């Protein structure tokens, strides 16, 4: 995020309620991710205005985010990627640094 990446949390409401928020991330439900970030979509979010911007998709454990990042790349968001291990991996690292 400090380098300008857009971090997108696609976890369900239940997962976010249970485990907490990912600070600084934009929450986008997985089922609407493509049309909210697609550069050609009239329904894309204003923060998704640069197709060259790094987008980091985060799910709970890193599985669905890998597929989502691949789909975003196919839409022209070539710098889309995901967080390996998802929120759970981030939470373990964050807990260690506290």
N, C-alpha and C positions, 0 to 999 in steps of 0.2 A: 504494500500500500504506500509505503514511503517513497517508492520509485514511480508512483502514479498508476499502479495496477488497480483494476476494479475487482474486488473480491465479492463473489456472489454466493450466498448461503442458500442452498436449495433444500435444506432439511425440512421435514414436516413440522407443523406447529407443535405436535406432541413431543418431538425430539428436542425442539428449541426450549419448550417449557421444562422438560426434564433436565436437560444438560446445560442450558444457558445460551446466551447469544454469543456470536463471534464479533468482537468489537470492530467497528468500522465497516463491516460487511453490509452489502445490500441484500435484502431478503427477496428472492424471487422463487415462487413455487416452480417445481420442476416441470409441471405440465404446461406452463406458459413461458418457459425460459427462452425458447427460440424466437417467438414473436416479440418478446420484450427487449431482445438484444440484436435481432437481425437488422443490419444496416438499411435494408430496403423496406422494412415494416413501418407502416404509418403508426403503429402502436408501440414502437420501441421507446424505451425510457430516454429522457433527455441526456442522462449521463452516459448513454451508449452511442454517442455521436461520432466516435473515432474508431473506425474499423482496425486501425493499427495498434490500438491500446491493448495492453496485456490484460487478459481476463482470467481470473483464477476461480474456478468453480469448486465449491466445497459441499460435499454431502456428509453423511454420517461417518462412513467408513472408507470412502474413496472408490466405491464401485460405480455407482450411477454417475458420479461426477466425471469419470473417465469417458463414459459414453457421451455425456452431455458436451464435454470439451471437444470431442471428435466431431459431433454434429455442428457445433459452433464454427469449427474450422472449415467445415464443408460449406457453411453459409458465407464464408469470406473473412471471418474473424480469425486470421491465421495465427495470432499470438494467444489464442485461448488454450488454457491448460487446466489441470486440476491439482488439488492438494493430495499428495500420496498419503493414504491412511485417513483422509478426511478429518472431520472435526475431532474425532476420538484421538487421533495422533496429535493434533494441535493441542488438545486439552492435556495430554500427558506431558508434552514439552512445556506448556505454559505452567503447569503445576510444579514442575521441577525448577522453573526459574523464579518462582515466588519466594 
